Amino acid sequence: MFLLHEVARRKEARIVVGHVNHGARGGESDKDQAMVEDMVKHLHLEKAIHKQKTPRGGRKGMEAGEKGSFPPGFENDARNVRHAFLKRLSRKFGNAKVALAHTADDQVETILMRVFEGAGIGGLKGIPRGNGGEIIHPILDVWKEDILEYLKKREIPCRTDRSNVDTRFERNWMRHVLLPVLVKRYGKSVKQRIHALGERFRELDDYLEDESQRWIRKNIGDADGVIRFRRKAYSRLPTVLRVKILQRVCFDRLGLAPNERLLTAMDRTVLEGGPSARLNVGKGWKLDIRYEEATFIHGHAAPKDEGFELVSEAKRGIGPARAKRLAAKGDAEVFDAVSLRMPLDVRTLRAGDRVRPFGMATEKKVKEILIDRKVPRGDRWGRPVVCDAEGAILWIPGILRSAHAPVTPATRKAVLLRIRSRK
């Protein structure tokens, strides 16, 4: 009612009043609708009334005054029904803005809910103001007590939905249980401080949005259905920017809406994943680690084999323990330089290949090893392998190293090998 009168008073645009009667509180719901229709008539406005029994809707007990008769899921279902109706109205009237009357109090409650849900910066900014979208929130800075005083002073009628006191709903619990405790302990201004905190998060999120888009344009390639970027450049960024970049890639290119847990898992995979690490991110998309690159691949697509090159570095004073540490991530391996049959070569793994694993005296089919280690079928062949001058496989990065040229306490000179994509 406050929002309606404020907008009508300004007379800045055509106004259509949309109201949904869920029928969840019987006669009370009908009285809500009647009040809206009377007010629309009084203000000489257009109206669009929608009556729909919401799935999992309320029971007759609510009409009789019984508290707490809404089943789980009703609040979210009802919101979906309202938003769908209002969006249809928007399209009917030429993509008009949908103005919702969430207040500063609603914003504070939303921020607190997001805190306890473990939301990231984007969530902690609370209810979005609009930012050019279809839905706007014009009174997000107005407090409820000021609204009630406005309505009382001007004798504007309003109604209270008694389901708003049902503390089984999370928002109602925040409003009637938690916030009164916080106000009693920290003073009335605690709500203003929480509201201001949300504004700071909004500014920070806007900044991260700009920075992430700039980095994406400069560093992320998209060709042949594969989205790729260099891990080294990504790893130099602060955590909040890395997560925002992954979020924007998911939103804009993968059609996904990842939660904080998935974003954290993706970030960790890019930073720490070995050369064959893979993470399913949803809707057929996978995050694959390819040595120095991270790639998003859909379905059975795979990045083209651009070739690999071997990078070697001579090392002295390396014993078995240090060699093991250097090779721990799977993207490097250490060999006794004297025992290697040079020159070394890099080729792709082929069906029928055999290798003598470290610690074994006989060869074994590579296919059996890949199956034992649960390497996906589509990721088994075409990966790089390092061979010696006689063609023996020395190392399958991310899978195993062979028994050839081991580093021992007697090793005087070692060679550290890495593989990288050839650009």
C-alpha positions in Angstrom: 0.0 0.0 0.0 2.8 2.4 0.8 4.6 1.7 -2.5 1.4 2.0 -4.5 0.5 5.4 -3.0 4.0 6.7 -3.4 4.1 5.7 -7.1 0.6 6.9 -7.8 1.3 10.2 -6.1 4.3 10.9 -8.4 2.3 10.1 -11.6 5.5 9.3 -13.4 4.3 6.3 -15.4 1.4 4.0 -16.2 0.5 1.9 -13.2 -1.0 -1.6 -13.3 -1.7 -3.2 -9.9 -1.1 -7.0 -9.9 -2.5 -9.1 -7.1 -2.4 -12.8 -6.5 -5.0 -14.5 -4.3 -3.5 -17.8 -3.3 -6.7 -18.8 -1.5 -4.5 -20.1 1.3 -6.4 -18.3 4.2 -9.9 -18.7 2.9 -12.0 -15.7 3.7 -9.0 -13.7 4.8 -7.4 -14.1 1.3 -10.6 -12.8 -0.3 -10.7 -9.8 2.0 -7.1 -9.0 0.9 -8.3 -9.0 -2.7 -11.3 -6.9 -1.9 -9.1 -4.2 -0.2 -6.8 -4.1 -3.3 -9.7 -3.8 -5.7 -11.2 -0.9 -3.6 -7.9 0.9 -3.5 -7.4 0.5 -7.2 -10.8 1.9 -7.8 -10.2 4.8 -5.4 -6.9 5.7 -7.2 -8.4 5.2 -10.7 -5.8 2.7 -11.7 -5.7 -0.5 -13.8 -5.7 -3.9 -12.1 -4.9 -7.5 -12.8 -6.2 -10.0 -10.3 -5.0 -13.6 -10.4 -6.7 -16.4 -8.3 -4.8 -19.6 -8.1 -4.7 -22.4 -5.5 -1.0 -22.6 -4.9 0.5 -26.1 -4.8 0.9 -27.3 -1.3 -1.3 -24.4 -0.2 -2.8 -23.7 3.2 -5.5 -25.7 4.9 -8.9 -24.7 6.3 -7.5 -24.4 9.8 -5.9 -21.1 8.9 -9.2 -19.5 8.1 -10.5 -20.6 11.4 -7.6 -19.0 13.2 -5.4 -22.1 13.7 -1.8 -21.0 13.7 0.8 -22.8 11.7 -1.3 -24.7 9.1 1.0 -24.1 6.1 3.0 -27.1 5.0 6.7 -27.0 4.2 7.5 -25.6 0.8 4.3 -23.4 0.6 6.1 -20.1 1.0 8.5 -20.8 -1.9 5.8 -22.2 -4.1 3.6 -19.1 -3.5 6.5 -16.8 -4.4 7.1 -18.7 -7.6 3.4 -18.3 -8.5 3.4 -14.6 -7.8 6.6 -13.9 -9.8 5.4 -15.9 -12.8 2.1 -13.9 -12.8 3.9 -10.6 -12.5 6.4 -11.4 -15.2 3.5 -12.3 -17.6 2.0 -8.9 -16.8 5.3 -7.3 -17.6 5.5 -8.9 -21.0 1.8 -8.0 -21.7 2.5 -4.3 -21.1 5.7 -4.1 -23.1 8.3 -5.5 -20.7 7.3 -3.1 -18.0 9.1 -3.0 -14.7 7.8 -5.1 -11.8 8.1 -3.1 -8.6 8.1 -5.1 -5.4 7.7 -3.6 -2.0 10.6 -5.2 0.0 11.8 -2.8 2.7 15.0 -2.1 4.6 13.8 -4.6 7.2 13.4 -7.3 4.6 16.9 -6.5 3.4 18.3 -7.0 6.9 16.5 -10.3 7.3 17.8 -11.5 3.9 21.4 -10.6 4.7 21.2 -12.5 8.0 19.7 -15.5 6.2 22.5 -15.5 3.6 25.1 -15.3 6.4 23.8 -18.5 8.0 23.5 -20.2 4.6 27.3 -19.5 4.0 26.7 -17.2 1.0 29.5 -15.5 -0.8 29.9 -11.7 -1.5 27.2 -11.8 -4.1 24.7 -13.2 -1.7 25.6 -11.0 1.3 24.6 -7.9 -0.6 21.0 -9.0 0.0 18.0 -8.3 -2.2 19.1 -6.8 -5.6 17.8 -3.3 -6.3 17.2 -4.0 -10.0 20.4 -3.2 -11.9 18.5 -2.9 -15.2 16.5 -6.1 -14.7 12.8 -6.8 -14.9 12.2 -6.6 -11.2 13.0 -3.5 -9.1 12.8 -2.7 -5.4 12.1 1.1 -5.1 11.7 1.2 -1.3 14.5 -1.0 -0.2 15.9 1.8 2.0 12.6 2.6 3.8 12.1 1.1 7.2 8.9 -0.6 8.2 8.2 1.6 11.2 8.3 4.7 8.9 5.9 3.0 6.5 3.4 2.2 9.2 3.6 5.8 10.5 3.0 7.0 6.9 -0.1 4.8 6.5 -1.5 5.8 9.9 -1.0 9.5 9.3 -2.8 9.4 6.0 -5.4 6.8 7.1 -4.4 4.4 4.3 -5.9 0.9 5.0 -3.6 -2.1 5.1 -3.9 -5.7 6.2 -1.7 -8.1 8.0 -1.2 -11.7 6.8 -1.3 -13.8 9.9 1.0 -16.4 8.3 3.8 -13.8 8.8 3.9 -14.8 12.5 4.5 -18.5 11.8 8.2 -18.8 12.9 8.6 -22.1 11.1 9.3 -20.0 8.1 12.9 -18.9 8.2 12.3 -15.2 7.5 9.6 -15.0 10.2 12.0 -16.6 12.7 14.6 -14.0 11.8 12.0 -11.2 12.2 10.3 -12.3 15.4 13.0 -14.3 17.2 16.6 -13.4 16.2 16.4 -9.7 15.4 14.6 -8.8 18.7 17.5 -10.5 20.5 20.1 -8.6 18.5 18.3 -5.3 19.0 18.0 -5.9 22.8 21.7 -6.8 23.0 23.3 -4.3 20.6 20.6 -1.6 20.4 18.2 -0.5 17.7 21.0 0.7 15.4 22.1 -2.9 14.8 19.7 -3.2 12.0 21.1 0.0 10.3 24.6 -1.5 10.7 23.6 -4.8 9.0 21.9 -2.8 6.3 25.0 -0.7 5.7 27.1 -3.9 5.6 25.0 -5.2 2.8 25.6 -1.9 0.9 29.4 -2.4 1.3 29.1 -5.9 -0.1 27.0 -4.5 -3.0 29.8 -2.1 -3.9 32.4 -4.8 -3.6 30.4 -7.2 -5.7 30.0 -4.5 -8.4 33.7 -4.0 -8.4 34.4 -7.7 -8.7 31.9 -8.0 -11.5 33.8 -5.3 -13.5 37.2 -6.9 -12.8 36.1 -10.4 -13.5 34.6 -9.4 -16.9 37.9 -7.6 -17.8 40.0 -10.6 -16.9 37.7 -13.0 -18.8 37.9 -10.9 -22.0 41.7 -10.9 -21.8 42.4 -14.5 -20.6 39.6 -16.9 -21.5 39.4 -18.5 -24.9 36.3 -20.2 -26.3 36.7 -22.4 -29.4 35.3 -25.7 -30.6 33.0 -26.0 -27.6 35.9 -25.8 -25.2 36.5 -22.9 -22.7 40.1 -22.6 -21.6 42.4 -20.5 -19.5 45.9 -20.6 -18.1 46.2 -21.9 -14.5 49.2 -19.8 -13.7 47.6 -16.5 -14.5 44.4 -17.5 -12.6 46.3 -18.6 -9.5 47.9 -15.2 -9.1 44.5 -13.6 -8.5 42.9 -13.1 -5.0 40.4 -15.7 -4.0 37.3 -13.5 -4.2 38.2 -12.5 -7.8 38.9 -16.1 -8.8 35.5 -17.2 -7.5 33.7 -14.4 -9.2 35.4 -15.3 -12.5 34.2 -18.9 -12.2 30.7 -17.7 -11.3 30.6 -15.4 -14.4 31.8 -18.2 -16.7 29.1 -20.5 -15.3 26.4 -17.9 -15.7 27.4 -16.5 -19.1 28.8 -19.5 -20.9 27.7 -22.7 -19.3 24.2 -21.8 -18.3 24.8 -22.8 -14.7 24.1 -21.2 -11.3 26.7 -22.7 -9.0 26.5 -22.5 -5.3 29.4 -21.6 -3.0 30.3 -25.2 -2.4 30.7 -25.9 -6.1 32.6 -22.7 -6.7 35.0 -23.6 -4.0 35.5 -27.1 -5.4 36.2 -25.6 -8.9 38.7 -23.1 -7.5 40.5 -25.8 -5.6 40.6 -28.1 -8.7 42.2 -25.4 -10.8 44.7 -24.5 -8.2 45.7 -27.9 -6.9 44.4 -30.5 -9.4 46.9 -32.9 -11.0 47.2 -33.1 -14.8 44.2 -35.5 -15.1 41.9 -33.9 -12.5 38.3 -33.7 -13.5 35.2 -32.2 -11.8 31.5 -32.5 -13.0 29.9 -29.1 -12.7 26.5 -29.8 -14.1 24.4 -29.9 -17.3 27.0 -32.1 -19.0 29.9 -29.7 -18.3 33.1 -30.9 -16.8 36.1 -28.9 -15.6 39.3 -30.7 -16.8 42.8 -29.9 -15.8 45.3 -30.2 -18.7 48.7 -29.5 -17.2 49.1 -25.7 -17.5 45.5 -25.2 -18.6 42.0 -25.5 -17.1 39.2 -26.3 -19.6 35.4 -26.5 -19.4 34.3 -29.3 -21.7 30.7 -30.3 -22.6 29.6 -33.9 -23.1 32.2 -35.9 -25.0 34.0 -32.9 -26.5 37.7 -32.8 -25.9 40.3 -30.1 -26.5 42.2 -30.7 -29.7 45.6 -32.2 -29.3 47.8 -29.2 -29.9 50.9 -31.3 -29.1 53.1 -31.3 -26.0 56.7 -30.4 -25.3 59.0 -31.8 -22.7 60.8 -29.4 -20.4 63.8 -30.8 -18.5 65.9 -29.3 -15.7 69.1 -30.7 -14.4 69.2 -31.3 -10.6 71.9 -32.2 -8.1 71.7 -33.4 -4.5 68.3 -34.9 -4.9 67.6 -38.1 -3.0 64.6 -40.5 -3.1 62.5 -38.5 -0.5 62.9 -35.1 -2.3 62.2 -36.7 -5.7 58.9 -38.1 -4.3 57.9 -34.7 -2.9 58.7 -33.0 -6.3 56.5 -35.5 -8.1 53.6 -35.5 -5.6 51.2 -33.4 -7.7 51.7 -35.6 -10.8 52.8 -32.7 -13.0 56.5 -33.4 -12.7 58.8 -36.5 -12.3 62.4 -37.0 -11.4 64.8 -39.6 -13.0 68.4 -40.6 -12.5 70.1 -38.7 -15.4 72.9 -41.3 -15.9 70.5 -44.2 -16.3 68.2 -42.6 -18.9 68.5 -43.6 -22.5 68.6 -40.3 -24.4 67.1 -38.6 -26.3 63.7 -38.5 -24.7 60.5 -38.2 -26.7 56.8 -37.2 -26.1 54.0 -38.9 -27.9 50.3 -39.6 -27.2 49.2 -42.8 -25.4 47.9 -45.5 -27.6 45.9 -48.7 -27.2 48.2 -51.6 -26.8 50.9 -49.7 -24.9 52.7 -51.4 -22.1 54.7 -50.1 -19.2 56.8 -51.4 -16.3 55.4 -49.6 -13.3 57.7 -48.4 -10.5 58.6 -51.2 -8.2 57.7 -54.0 -10.6 60.0 -56.2 -12.7 57.6 -57.0 -15.5 55.5 -54.9 -17.9 51.7 -54.4 -17.6 49.1 -53.3 -20.1 48.5 -49.6 -19.8 44.7 -50.2 -20.4 44.6 -52.4 -17.3 46.3 -49.8 -15.2 43.9 -47.1 -16.4 40.9 -49.2 -15.6 42.3 -50.1 -12.1 42.7 -46.4 -11.4 39.2 -45.6 -12.7 40.3 -43.2 -15.4 37.2 -42.4 -17.5 37.1 -44.2 -20.9 37.0 -41.0 -22.9 40.1 -39.7 -21.0 42.3 -42.7 -21.4 43.8 -42.3 -24.9 45.5 -39.3 -26.5 47.1 -38.2 -23.2 50.9 -37.5 -23.4 53.6 -40.0 -22.4 57.3 -39.7 -22.1 59.5 -42.4 -23.8 63.2 -43.0 -23.8 65.4 -43.5 -26.9 64.3 -47.2 -27.2 60.6 -46.3 -27.0 60.0 -47.6 -23.4 57.4 -45.5 -21.6 59.1 -43.7 -18.7 56.2 -41.6 -17.4 52.5 -41.2 -17.9 51.8 -37.8 -16.2 49.1 -37.9 -13.7 49.0 -41.7 -13.8 52.4 -43.3 -13.0 56.1 -43.3 -13.5 57.9 -46.4 -14.7 60.6 -48.4 -13.0 63.2 -47.0 -15.4 66.1 -44.7 -14.1 65.0 -44.4 -10.4 66.5 -41.9 -8.1 68.5 -43.7 -5.4 70.9 -42.6 -2.6 73.7 -43.1 -5.1 72.2 -40.6 -7.6 74.6 -37.8 -8.3 72.7 -36.0 -11.1 69.0 -36.1 -11.6 66.7 -34.6 -14.2 63.3 -33.0 -13.4 60.8 -33.5 -16.3 57.6 -31.5 -16.9 55.2 -31.5 -19.8 53.4 -28.5 -21.2 51.1 -27.8 -24.1 52.8 -26.5 -27.2 51.3 -23.2 -28.3 
